[in-house]
Amino acid sequence: MPRSDLWSGLAVAGFGLVALLWMIPNYAGSNPFAQMPPGLVPSIAAWIMIICGAIVAAGGMIRLLRDGMLPVTREISWIAIGWAAWPFLYVSVAIWFMTFFKITWLGAFVIAGMLVLLGERRWYMIVGCSVVPPALLYFLSVYMMRVGVV
Amino acid sequence: MDFSAIGAAASEALTLASFIGIGGGVLLGYIIGVIPGLSRSVAISIAIPMTFYMSPYIAISFLIGLSKGTAAGSAVSAILLNAPGEASSAATALDGYPMAKKGKPKTALQVGLIASVLGDIMATIILIFVAIPFARVALLFGPYEMAAILAFALVFIAGLSSGSLFKGLAAGGLGIFLGTVGLDNQTGLPRLTFGYTELMDGMPLIAVAIGTLALSEMFIQSEKLRLERTTMSVKLEHRPDDHITFPIFKRILPTILRGTGVGTFVGALPGLGPSVGSFMSYGMAQKASKTPENFGKGEPIGIAASESADNAVIPAALIPLFGLGIPGNVSAALLIGAFAIHGITVGPLLLRDSPELLYSIFAGMILASIIMFILGWFGLMVFAQITRVPPHVVIPIVIFFCLAGMMLQGYGTFGLVILMAFALLGYLMKKYDYSFVTFLVAFIITPMLELNLRQSIILSRGNWEILLGRPIALFFIVCTLLALIMLTLRTVRTGKPAAGAATD
């Protein structure tokens, strides 16, 4: 935990700094006549992130020093990272395909592909589980919400 | 009391559309609750897009019915699988699973169901009698009081719902920051939109809710499949001696009453979730028992204590929501979003502007409890079968509905990209123990907080001394500072959360 506290705290504080120094001055807008400038609340939020992120990182750092641990580790399990990353990549690729095809038509393939990747081999389960949800979506969008095929 | 509005509410609750909407919500909630890994907040976030075509009353009652159904359904997997559908049913598994293994699964399920329904109905009645007077008082509050109360609620939730106060506050800061994206309502200028017109209305709530709650949870579940895949459910068979009897009911009744009290108290406080309520009630029941050694070995009182408190939390969490407009947990925060989608501002103004809707929702909640009992009693065998559905089948289907929910709102591919970004954020927050509860509540209440803060600054012309004439606002500001100091000291001293509650 101390290692993750250090890095996550730094990430949060870093984001707060980027927000305070770049995002808010450039994109929050301004109004000299407003009694409460539009950047006030985002600035308060950024300060909260900076202060709290720094405290979390400092706490992690102190515990690392106390336990004599390094801030990084060599024991990286690439298999674990792969298992964590592939669903993100899979869904990202599916979203890219959705720029060309509607989710109602593509949905069955998205579900079936993921079922196979997750280890399902029974054909009737693959077909049933991948066809029914898009069919329900079709019914919901076309007949109940009347927004057409999505 | 407006009796004509109450009469109209009762008649609206007894229509066929109401039965279908609320019954559908409870049924869906039951099914989702039975599946381990799918929590109440996941269910609500996925279901919000389904309510677009419903009337506000049916939509909100559907979601509340769904919420109640998941709470009752999660007990089924806790008892038959020893894998609670959500964290708050973990206490149920302590006695439910041993009881099921002893050959009394049906009795355990019936005890859980009766405790759930009674806890839920009694807490709903308390909600009706407390929320309305609460809202009448809250109508007298001005922007100073509301800004102070909202700030207090945020600090309270950050301190109680996460692993560390500072992580909770950091998550809250991020929620506030992202909640300010969109058109500034005073200047009318785009704020933090980076030139994307799609962000003029702010970050889409559906993307934030589904991404951080549902989609990220599915990614975590699929990651877990690497280590654990098997589920062994206790089989439910027809046995003449396996059912609840009147002596058992008489034994568990006092525990149900106490559990309801605990759950209602915990639910009414922002930041404390059903997990705290159910474990607190379980602990109290064990202490009060003459045979505490039986707990953990299949004691029906343990199941009753946990389930009554777990279900009482849901209506009780609506007390601050309907009374003050403050969401005490994620489910209540999502309900604010659902109200907003239907053009309704939840809070004390709801009582003034549309009391008939408020009374209809209350009537719908009672109806949902009754439907929950009927469905649970007669559908036990069917719901028991759902526990056999393996998680690897559930994950792709839920992911599909997450993406479909975004497309139904008409955001297109841009919305899906935002959804993925929030799924990644939710995944990281859950992995590194940053409170996504605080994040989401902060995100949802930020427009209200900013509006009240702005009105306070304009009305006071920046003169802070005006607060001396506003004792309620001053009281909550002092409470906020005290809570900050006490929670900081507690975090520093113990290095642990004040409550450790994952508030759903």
Interface residues (C-beta under 8 A of the other chain):
Chain A: S4 D5 S8 G9 V12 F15 G16 A19 M23 I24 Y27 A28 G29 N31 A34 Q35 M36 P38 G39 V41 P42 I44 A45 A46 W47 I48 M49 C52 G53 I55 V56 G59 I79 A80 W83 A84 P87 F88 V91 S92 A94 I95 M98 T99 I103 G107 V110 I111 M114 L115 L118 G119 E120 M125 C129 S130 P133 P134 L137 L140 S141 M144 M145 R146 V147 V150
Chain B: M50 F52 Y53 S164 F166 K167 L169 A170 G172 G173 L174 G175 I176 F177 T180 D184 Q186 T187 L189 P190 R191 L192 T193 F194 L215 M218 F219 S222 E223 L225 R226 R229 H392 V393 I395 P396 I397 I399 F400 F401 L403 A404 M407 L408 G410 T413 L416 V417 M420 A423 L424 Y427 L428 K431 Y432 Y434 T446 L449 E450 L453 R454 I457 I458 R461 G462
